[in-house]
Amino acid sequence: MKIHASTALMFAWSLAISLILPATSFALPDTPEQRAGEVSRVIPAVSILRGGQSIAADTKAPVYWQDELNTLASGRARVSLDDGSILNLGSSSNLRVAKHDAGQQQTELAVGLGKMRIQAQKISRPGGKFEVRTPA
């Protein structure tokens, strides 16, 4: 089986580029439409799972759609959503921000385990919703 030189060169070039550039450079860019809010308080350590990577969250860290926040046994976090709602995540807790569209007033959160306290903004748009899903 013969391989053309141009095909082999193209394969070698793409392999070299994929090894040189980190995988995160191929991820979708963060756009304002995907932003949900930001972490406003961290006690003592909180992590954000984003795109398969665990990131140590600190104050002012952005929170995007599909981010998963995890607190330690002694940890707590406060997240300020873009619509003004505030999420307080208790210790040993797990929260996924499935969607938060402040303009359309569409919010979907999923609590995997633990405790959460919410101060939600009033929904005034027709079709607006603020849903929290739990395993129960």
C-alpha positions as CSV (number, residue, x, y, z in Angstrom):
1,M,0.0,0.0,0.0
2,K,1.5,3.3,-1.1
3,I,1.0,6.5,0.9
4,H,1.5,9.8,-0.9
5,A,4.1,12.1,0.5
6,S,1.6,14.9,0.9
7,T,-0.7,12.7,3.0
8,A,2.1,11.5,5.2
9,L,3.4,15.0,5.6
10,M,-0.1,16.2,6.6
11,F,-0.5,13.4,9.1
12,A,2.9,14.1,10.7
13,W,2.2,17.9,10.8
14,S,-1.2,17.4,12.5
15,L,0.3,14.9,15.0
16,A,3.1,17.4,15.9
17,I,0.6,20.2,16.4
18,S,-1.6,18.1,18.6
19,L,1.3,17.2,20.8
20,I,2.6,20.8,21.1
21,L,-0.7,22.6,21.8
22,P,-2.5,21.8,25.1
23,A,-5.9,20.2,24.7
24,T,-7.6,23.2,26.3
25,S,-6.7,25.4,23.3
26,F,-9.2,23.3,21.3
27,A,-12.0,23.9,23.8
28,L,-14.9,26.1,22.9
29,P,-14.3,29.7,23.7
30,D,-16.0,31.2,26.8
31,T,-18.7,33.6,25.5
32,P,-20.8,36.0,27.5
33,E,-23.9,33.9,26.7
34,Q,-22.4,31.0,28.7
35,R,-21.5,32.9,31.8
36,A,-23.7,32.2,34.8
37,G,-22.0,34.4,37.5
38,E,-19.0,34.4,39.7
39,V,-17.7,33.0,43.0
40,S,-18.0,35.7,45.6
41,R,-16.8,33.8,48.7
42,V,-14.7,30.6,49.3
43,I,-14.1,29.0,52.7
44,P,-11.4,27.4,52.8
45,A,-11.2,25.7,49.4
46,V,-13.6,25.0,46.6
47,S,-13.1,23.4,43.2
48,I,-14.8,23.9,39.9
49,L,-14.9,21.0,37.5
50,R,-15.0,22.5,34.0
51,G,-14.5,20.5,30.8
52,G,-13.0,17.6,32.7
53,Q,-10.4,19.8,34.5
54,S,-10.6,20.6,38.2
55,I,-9.8,24.3,38.9
56,A,-9.3,25.8,42.4
57,A,-11.9,28.4,42.8
58,D,-11.1,31.7,44.4
59,T,-13.0,35.0,44.8
60,K,-14.1,36.5,41.5
61,A,-13.6,33.2,39.6
62,P,-16.2,33.1,36.8
63,V,-18.9,30.4,36.8
64,Y,-20.1,29.1,33.4
65,W,-22.9,26.9,32.2
66,Q,-22.2,23.2,33.0
67,D,-19.6,24.0,35.7
68,E,-19.7,21.8,38.7
69,L,-18.8,23.2,42.1
70,N,-17.5,21.0,44.9
71,T,-16.8,21.9,48.5
72,L,-14.7,20.0,51.0
73,A,-15.9,18.7,54.4
74,S,-15.1,22.0,56.0
75,G,-15.7,24.1,52.9
76,R,-18.4,26.5,51.8
77,A,-19.0,28.7,48.8
78,R,-21.1,31.7,47.7
79,V,-21.9,32.2,44.0
80,S,-23.4,35.4,42.8
81,L,-25.5,34.7,39.6
82,D,-25.7,37.3,36.9
83,D,-29.4,38.0,37.6
84,G,-28.6,39.0,41.3
85,S,-29.5,35.6,42.8
86,I,-27.1,34.3,45.4
87,L,-26.3,30.6,46.0
88,N,-24.7,29.5,49.3
89,L,-23.2,26.0,49.0
90,G,-22.7,24.1,52.3
91,S,-19.8,21.8,53.2
92,S,-19.4,18.5,51.4
93,S,-21.7,19.6,48.6
94,N,-21.8,19.3,44.9
95,L,-23.7,21.7,42.5
96,R,-23.9,21.8,38.7
97,V,-25.0,25.0,37.0
98,A,-26.8,23.4,34.0
99,K,-28.1,26.8,32.7
100,H,-28.4,30.4,33.8
101,D,-29.7,32.9,31.3
102,A,-30.3,36.1,33.2
103,G,-31.9,37.9,30.2
104,Q,-34.5,35.2,29.7
105,Q,-34.8,34.4,33.4
106,Q,-34.0,30.7,32.8
107,T,-32.1,28.9,35.6
108,E,-31.5,25.2,36.0
109,L,-29.3,23.9,38.9
110,A,-28.6,20.3,40.0
111,V,-27.5,19.5,43.5
112,G,-25.7,16.1,43.6
113,L,-25.3,16.0,47.4
114,G,-25.1,18.4,50.3
115,K,-26.9,21.5,51.2
116,M,-27.6,24.8,49.4
117,R,-29.4,28.0,50.4
118,I,-30.7,30.3,47.6
119,Q,-31.8,33.9,47.5
120,A,-33.5,34.0,44.1
121,Q,-34.5,37.1,42.2
122,K,-38.2,37.5,41.4
123,I,-39.2,36.1,38.0
124,S,-41.1,38.7,36.0
125,R,-40.8,37.4,32.4
126,P,-43.4,35.0,30.9
127,G,-41.9,31.5,30.7
128,G,-39.2,32.4,33.2
129,K,-38.1,29.6,35.7
130,F,-35.7,28.9,38.5
131,E,-35.4,25.1,38.9
132,V,-33.3,23.1,41.3
133,R,-33.0,19.4,40.7
134,T,-32.0,16.9,43.4
135,P,-31.4,13.2,43.4
136,A,-34.6,12.8,45.5
